[in-house]
Amino acid sequence: MTPFITVEQLLDEAASVATRYVPGIDSTISNLRDQATAGRVTVMLYGAYNAGKSTLINALLGREDAAVGDVPTTDNVTAYDWDGHVLLDTPGVNAPIEHEEVSLARLKETDLVLFVLRQEDQDADDVLRRIFDLLDNRHPVFLVLNVSDSDTDHVEHARGRLDATLLNYARSRTPAYTVDDLAKIPLAIMNSHSALRARLDGKALLRERAGFDQFMAQFTAWLQGHEDVQARLASVQANIDRALIQPVTAAMHAVEPADAEAEEAVQARSDYARATAYLKQAARTKVRHEVDTRRGALSKALSQDDAQAGIVQVSTMSHDIVQAVETWMHHEAGGGLLGDLAVRLTVGEIDIGNAPQADSSRFVRTGRDTLITSAKSGATPENLAAVLKYGRKLKIPGLKGRWEKTLGKFAGKAAPWIQVGLAVAEVGAAHYDETSENKTKLGQALEHSQRVNDVCMQIQADIVEGIETQLTAHFDELVAPVDARIEAIRSEAGSRQADRLAWASLADRLEALRF
């Protein structure tokens, strides 16, 4: 459940108390609820028709709500509620113009774009152009390659082909995109039909094999890390505090002074909640900083030929990050409300992926160059004359019955032209090799950058999850006696004091919300 859904629930809970103290506050609550609803993350699914957008929406929802088909089935933008977010199903980029204009109009109001393409769409100019137009306009884009086969080799081949296609197209743009620019675009490969079937039938193994679990891990982290989302939540929280929490709190004080014991307990709980929320947010920033600081070293470790040595170095660096974060957290918590915090963090087994494959075409090029060199050295008048004589012996048409002197003249005239042709071929081959080698290097660089990003994401996600879990448990332990004390006071207090305690608890829960 996203924080915006929780905000709406808290506002519903607040209404019954607030209206008893501030007449007319219900209209304010309604406006704040609209702000919370508008604050939900809007994710537009975009791409060619029949790319699998509607199928992916159904897989996310776990039910078949979005219409699917082999012909364009979506002629407008349809919204679906999903885990507190809004998914938008749109006409394809190659749909009729009037339908596509609907998508473009809604795109201006969209937070994030989930761009879905099939293997067959990879070389389509209109599809590639749309992807880079989105990037040019600074739309956050997450790419999903919808494949028909979940076999590992097939997936790796599809990814390599997409990487090469994106690189070639990126270089043609003005300004051109670099390998690092492309590596920052999240990419997931998934068989959406299998993923949907797995979700509908509850088949965990099929869901994993289809690539849905890995996609969800990447997609969720991407959503949570979007800075605009964090800022929007903070804005909604500030508006609720200013327009609702403070006026109702003041009205309660005016009606009846606060009980000193209750006030002390409420303040203690609020202080714990505030300290815990701060440490969670600050820890996320600290983890990201520590990972980014070691990104260069991680890149070098992953570029080694010795995969085992690379794994050891990556594990060592992840351990260093863990220690740095633990030390920082103990320092931040020391002497404060969370001074007895004893966080112990770990990073799970890291999947470093597969190293870029060596260029196997080098052997082919070597054999071809040897043939050209041999042909050049052998293309003499004497050798050609011998070949022609042998052809006459085999009674090849055009050579049969020719005098030896005539064959010699043919050889003398042909030899220089053959030499020229071979020289041209040699130059062309060299140019082709240079172009091919540059493309190979760029592709390997992109694949390597993506591996580095994946490893950094794994390390960061594991540490942040550990922090969140342990801080939540520590907070629950600290406030348990405080909550028991508050509950005892509430059971003995009058209705107004009970309202005050309930209101203070609601305010704490609102302030503690984070993505």
C-alpha positions in Angstrom: 0.0 0.0 0.0 1.4 3.4 -1.0 1.6 6.4 1.4 -1.1 8.2 -0.6 -3.6 5.4 0.1 -2.7 5.6 3.8 -3.2 9.4 3.7 -6.7 8.9 2.4 -7.5 6.4 5.1 -6.1 8.7 7.8 -8.2 11.5 6.5 -11.3 9.3 6.7 -10.4 8.5 10.3 -9.8 12.1 11.1 -13.2 13.3 9.9 -15.2 11.9 12.8 -13.0 13.7 15.4 -12.3 16.9 13.5 -15.9 17.8 12.8 -16.7 17.8 16.5 -14.3 20.7 17.2 -14.1 22.7 14.0 -17.4 23.3 12.2 -17.2 23.2 8.4 -13.8 21.4 8.5 -15.4 18.6 6.4 -14.9 20.6 3.2 -11.3 21.1 4.0 -10.9 17.3 4.5 -12.6 16.7 1.2 -10.1 19.1 -0.5 -7.1 17.4 1.2 -8.4 14.0 0.1 -8.5 15.3 -3.5 -4.9 16.4 -3.1 -3.9 13.0 -1.8 -5.7 11.3 -4.7 -4.0 13.6 -7.2 -0.7 12.8 -5.5 -0.8 9.2 -6.6 1.9 8.2 -9.1 0.6 8.1 -12.7 2.3 5.5 -14.9 1.5 5.5 -18.6 2.0 2.3 -20.5 3.2 3.4 -23.9 4.5 1.6 -27.1 3.3 0.0 -30.3 -0.1 -1.6 -30.5 0.0 -5.3 -29.8 3.3 -4.9 -27.9 1.7 -6.3 -24.7 0.8 -3.1 -22.8 -2.7 -4.3 -21.8 -1.4 -7.8 -21.0 1.2 -6.3 -18.7 -1.5 -4.2 -17.0 -3.5 -7.4 -16.4 -0.4 -9.1 -15.0 0.1 -6.2 -12.6 -3.5 -6.2 -11.6 -3.7 -10.0 -11.3 -6.9 -10.1 -13.3 -8.0 -9.6 -16.9 -9.5 -6.1 -16.8 -7.7 -4.5 -19.8 -8.9 -5.6 -23.2 -6.3 -7.4 -25.4 -6.2 -8.4 -29.0 -4.3 -8.8 -32.2 -5.7 -5.5 -33.6 -5.8 -2.1 -31.9 -8.3 -2.4 -29.1 -7.6 0.8 -27.2 -8.7 4.1 -28.7 -8.6 6.2 -25.6 -6.7 6.4 -22.3 -8.1 4.0 -19.6 -7.1 4.3 -16.0 -6.6 1.4 -13.5 -6.0 1.6 -9.8 -2.9 -0.5 -8.8 -1.4 -0.6 -5.4 -2.2 3.1 -4.8 -0.8 4.1 -8.2 -2.7 4.8 -11.5 -1.9 2.8 -14.6 -2.8 4.3 -17.9 -3.5 2.0 -20.9 -3.0 4.0 -24.1 -3.4 3.6 -27.9 -0.2 2.4 -29.6 2.3 4.9 -31.0 1.4 3.6 -34.5 -2.4 3.8 -33.9 -4.6 6.1 -35.9 -3.6 9.8 -35.6 -6.7 10.8 -33.6 -6.1 8.0 -31.2 -2.5 8.8 -30.7 -3.2 12.4 -30.0 -5.2 11.3 -27.0 -2.0 9.6 -25.6 0.2 12.6 -26.3 -2.2 14.9 -24.6 -2.3 12.7 -21.4 1.5 12.3 -21.6 1.9 15.9 -20.3 0.1 14.9 -17.1 2.0 11.6 -16.6 4.7 11.1 -14.0 6.4 8.0 -15.4 6.4 6.1 -18.6 6.5 2.3 -18.9 7.5 1.8 -22.5 6.7 -1.7 -23.8 8.1 -3.1 -27.0 8.3 -6.5 -28.7 11.3 -8.0 -30.3 9.7 -7.3 -33.7 9.5 -3.5 -32.7 13.2 -3.1 -32.0 14.1 -1.9 -35.5 10.9 0.1 -36.0 12.0 3.7 -36.5 8.7 5.2 -35.2 9.1 3.1 -31.9 12.7 4.1 -31.4 12.0 7.7 -32.2 9.2 7.8 -29.5 11.6 6.4 -26.9 14.2 9.1 -27.5 11.6 11.8 -27.9 10.5 10.9 -24.3 14.1 11.1 -23.1 14.7 14.4 -24.9 11.7 15.8 -23.0 13.0 14.4 -19.7 10.2 11.9 -19.1 11.4 9.2 -16.8 11.3 6.0 -18.9 11.3 2.3 -17.9 11.7 -0.1 -20.9 10.1 -3.5 -21.0 11.1 -5.9 -23.8 8.2 -8.3 -24.3 9.7 -11.7 -25.5 7.9 -14.8 -26.7 10.4 -17.2 -25.2 11.7 -17.2 -21.6 14.7 -19.4 -22.3 17.8 -17.8 -20.9 19.8 -17.9 -24.1 16.9 -16.4 -26.0 16.5 -13.6 -23.4 20.2 -12.8 -23.5 20.2 -12.7 -27.3 17.2 -10.4 -27.3 18.8 -8.1 -24.8 22.0 -7.9 -26.8 20.1 -7.1 -29.9 18.1 -4.3 -28.2 21.3 -2.8 -26.7 22.9 -2.7 -30.1 19.8 -1.2 -31.7 19.5 1.5 -29.0 23.2 2.4 -29.3 23.0 2.8 -33.1 19.9 5.0 -32.8 21.4 7.0 -29.9 24.4 7.9 -32.0 22.2 9.3 -34.8 20.4 11.7 -32.4 21.4 15.3 -32.0 22.8 15.7 -29.4 23.9 12.0 -29.3 23.4 9.9 -26.3 26.4 8.3 -24.5 26.7 4.7 -23.3 26.3 6.0 -19.7 23.1 7.8 -20.6 21.6 4.6 -22.0 22.8 2.5 -19.0 20.7 4.7 -16.7 17.5 3.7 -18.4 15.9 0.8 -16.5 15.3 -2.3 -18.7 13.4 -5.5 -17.9 12.8 -8.4 -20.2 9.6 -10.4 -19.7 7.2 -12.8 -21.3 4.0 -10.9 -20.5 1.7 -13.7 -21.6 3.4 -16.2 -19.3 3.5 -13.6 -16.5 -0.2 -13.1 -16.8 -1.0 -16.8 -16.8 1.3 -17.3 -13.8 -0.5 -14.5 -11.9 -4.0 -15.8 -12.8 -3.1 -19.4 -11.9 -0.9 -18.6 -8.9 2.2 -20.3 -10.3 5.2 -18.9 -8.6 7.8 -20.7 -10.6 6.3 -19.7 -13.9 6.0 -16.1 -12.7 9.8 -16.1 -11.9 10.7 -17.8 -15.2 8.6 -15.3 -17.1 10.7 -12.5 -15.7 7.8 -10.9 -13.8 9.5 -11.1 -10.3 12.7 -9.4 -11.5 10.6 -6.8 -13.3 8.6 -6.1 -10.2 11.8 -5.7 -8.0 13.3 -3.2 -10.5 10.0 -1.4 -11.2 9.1 -1.0 -7.5 12.6 0.4 -6.7 12.3 2.8 -9.6 9.0 4.1 -8.4 10.2 4.6 -4.8 13.3 6.3 -5.9 11.5 8.9 -8.0 12.3 12.3 -6.4 9.1 14.0 -7.5 7.1 11.4 -5.7 8.9 12.0 -2.4 8.4 15.8 -2.8 4.7 15.4 -3.6 4.1 13.3 -0.5 5.9 15.9 1.6 3.8 18.6 0.1 0.5 16.7 0.9 1.7 16.1 4.5 2.5 19.8 5.0 -0.9 20.8 3.6 -2.7 18.4 6.0 -0.7 19.6 9.0 -1.3 23.2 8.2 -5.0 23.0 7.2 -6.2 20.2 9.5 -3.9 19.0 12.2 -3.0 22.4 13.7 -6.5 24.0 13.6 -8.2 21.0 15.3 -5.4 20.7 17.9 -5.8 24.4 18.7 -9.6 23.9 19.0 -9.1 21.0 21.4 -6.9 23.1 23.6 -9.4 25.9 23.6 -12.2 23.5 24.7 -10.3 21.8 27.5 -6.6 22.1 28.6 -4.5 19.0 28.0 -3.9 16.5 30.8 -0.2 16.8 31.7 0.4 13.1 31.9 -1.3 12.4 28.6 0.6 15.3 27.0 3.9 13.9 28.1 3.1 10.4 26.8 1.9 11.7 23.5 5.0 13.9 23.1 7.3 10.9 23.9 5.6 8.8 21.2 5.8 11.7 18.7 9.5 12.2 19.4 10.2 8.5 18.8 8.3 8.6 15.6 10.0 11.7 14.4 13.5 10.4 15.2 12.8 7.1 13.5 11.4 8.7 10.3 14.4 11.0 10.1 16.8 8.2 10.5 15.1 6.1 7.8 15.1 8.9 5.3 18.7 10.0 6.1 19.9 6.4 5.9 18.5 6.0 2.4 20.6 9.0 1.3 23.7 7.7 3.1 23.4 4.3 1.5 23.0 5.8 -1.9 26.1 8.0 -1.3 28.2 5.1 -0.2 27.2 3.0 -3.2 27.8 5.8 -5.6 31.2 6.5 -4.1 32.3 2.9 -4.9 30.7 2.7 -8.3 34.0 3.2 -10.1 35.7 0.5 -8.1 32.7 -1.9 -8.6 33.0 -1.3 -12.3 36.7 -2.3 -12.3 35.9 -5.4 -10.3 33.2 -6.5 -12.7 35.5 -5.9 -15.7 38.0 -8.5 -14.7 38.5 -11.7 -16.8 38.6 -13.7 -13.5 34.9 -13.8 -12.5 35.6 -15.4 -9.1 38.0 -12.6 -8.2 35.4 -10.1 -9.3 32.8 -11.7 -7.0 35.2 -11.6 -4.1 36.0 -7.9 -4.7 32.3 -7.0 -5.0 31.5 -8.8 -1.8 34.4 -7.0 0.0 33.1 -3.6 -1.2 29.5 -4.4 -0.2 30.9 -5.4 3.3 32.7 -2.0 3.4 29.5 -0.2 2.6 27.6 -2.1 5.3 30.3 -1.1 7.9 30.2 2.5 6.8 26.5 2.7 7.1 26.4 0.9 10.4 29.0 3.3 11.9 27.1 6.3 10.6 23.8 5.1 12.0 25.3 4.4 15.4 26.8 7.9 15.4 23.5 9.5 14.3 21.5 7.6 16.9 24.0 7.9 19.7 23.0 10.1 22.6 19.5 10.6 21.2 16.2 8.9 21.6 17.4 6.0 19.6 20.7 5.8 21.4 20.4 2.0 22.1 20.0 1.2 18.5 22.1 -1.8 17.5 21.6 -2.2 13.7 23.3 -5.1 12.0 23.1 -5.1 8.3 23.9 -7.7 5.6 23.9 -7.9 1.8 22.6 -11.1 0.3 24.2 -13.1 -2.5 25.0 -10.7 -5.3 24.2 -11.7 -8.8 26.9 -10.1 -10.9 25.4 -11.3 -14.2 27.4 -12.5 -17.2 30.5 -10.7 -18.4 30.3 -9.4 -22.0 31.3 -12.2 -24.5 34.6 -11.9 -26.4 34.3 -10.9 -30.0 34.2 -14.3 -31.8 34.2 -12.6 -35.2 37.9 -11.8 -34.8 38.7 -15.4 -35.9 36.6 -15.0 -39.0 38.3 -11.7 -39.9 41.7 -13.3 -39.4 40.8 -16.1 -41.9 39.4 -13.6 -44.4 42.5 -11.4 -44.3 44.7 -14.5 -44.8 42.7 -15.4 -47.9 42.9 -11.8 -49.3 46.7 -11.7 -48.7 47.1 -15.1 -50.3 45.0 -14.1 -53.3 47.0 -10.9 -53.8 50.3 -12.8 -53.8 48.9 -15.5 -56.1 47.3 -13.1 -58.6 50.3 -13.0 -61.0 50.1 -13.4 -64.8 51.9 -16.7 -64.6 49.6 -18.2 -62.0 46.5 -16.9 -63.8 47.7 -18.4 -67.0 48.2 -21.8 -65.3 44.6 -21.6 -64.0 43.2 -20.8 -67.4 45.1 -23.6 -69.0 43.7 -26.0 -66.4 40.2 -24.6 -67.2 40.8 -25.3 -70.9 41.8 -28.9 -70.0 38.4 -29.2 -68.2 36.8 -27.9 -71.4 35.2 -24.9 -69.6 33.1 -22.9 -72.1 35.1 -19.9 -73.3 38.4 -21.5 -72.7 38.0 -24.7 -74.7 40.1 -24.6 -77.9 42.0 -21.4 -77.0 45.7 -21.1 -77.9 48.1 -21.0 -75.0 49.4 -17.6 -76.3 45.8 -16.3 -76.1 45.3 -17.5 -72.6 48.6 -15.8 -71.6 47.3 -12.5 -73.0 44.1 -12.9 -71.0 46.1 -13.6 -67.9 48.3 -10.5 -68.4 45.4 -8.2 -68.8 43.4 -9.6 -66.0 46.1 -9.8 -63.3 46.4 -6.0 -62.7 42.6 -5.6 -62.4 42.4 -8.5 -60.0 45.1 -6.9 -57.9 43.2 -3.6 -57.8 40.0 -5.4 -56.9 41.7 -7.2 -54.0 43.2 -4.0 -52.8 39.8 -2.4 -52.8 38.4 -5.4 -50.9 41.2 -5.1 -48.4 40.5 -1.4 -47.7 36.7 -2.1 -47.5 37.3 -5.0 -45.1 39.5 -2.8 -42.9 36.8 -0.1 -42.8 34.1 -2.7 -42.0 36.3 -4.2 -39.3 36.8 -0.8 -37.6 33.1 0.0 -37.7 32.2 -3.5 -36.5 34.7 -3.3 -33.7 33.5 0.1 -32.6 29.9 -1.2 -32.4 31.1 -4.3 -30.5 33.0 -2.1 -28.0 30.0 0.2 -27.5 27.7 -2.8 -27.0 30.0 -4.3 -24.4 30.4 -1.0 -22.7 26.6 -0.6 -22.4 26.2 -4.2 -21.2 28.9 -3.6 -18.6 27.4 -0.3 -17.4 24.0 -2.1 -17.0 25.7 -4.8 -14.9 27.2 -2.2 -12.7 23.9 -0.5 -12.2 22.2 -3.9 -11.4 24.8 -4.7 -8.8 24.6 -1.2 -7.2 20.8 -1.6 -7.0 21.1 -5.0 -5.4 23.5 -3.8 -2.7 21.4 -0.6 -2.0 18.1 -2.5 -1.9 19.4 -5.1 0.6 20.9 -2.5 3.0 17.9 -0.2 2.8 15.5 -3.1 3.5 17.6 -4.2 6.5 17.5 -0.6 7.8 13.8 -0.2 7.4 13.0 -3.5 9.0 15.3 -3.0 12.1 14.3 0.6 12.6 10.6 -0.3 12.5 11.2 -3.2 15.0 13.2 -0.8 17.3 10.5 1.8 17.1 7.8 -0.7 18.0 9.8 -1.9 21.0 10.4 1.6 22.2 6.8 2.8 21.9 5.2 -0.4 23.3 5.2 0.8 26.9 4.3 4.4 25.8 1.3 3.0 23.9 0.3 1.0 26.9 0.5 4.1 29.0 -1.5 6.1 26.5 -4.2 3.4 26.3 -4.5 3.3 30.1 -4.9 7.1 30.2 -7.5 6.9 27.4 -9.6 4.3 29.2 -9.8 6.5 32.3 -10.1 9.9 30.6 -13.2 11.7 29.4 -14.3 11.8 25.8 -12.3 15.1 25.0 -9.1 13.7 26.4 -9.6 10.5 24.5 -10.1 12.6 21.3 -6.9 14.5 22.0 -5.0 11.2 22.3 -6.5 9.8 19.2 -5.7 13.0 17.3 -2.1 13.0 18.4 -1.7 9.4 17.3 -3.2 10.2 13.9 -0.8 13.2 13.5 2.2 11.0 14.3 1.2 8.4 11.8 0.7 11.0 9.1 4.1 12.5 9.8 5.9 9.2 9.8 4.7 8.2 6.3 7.5 7.7 3.8 7.8 5.9 0.4 
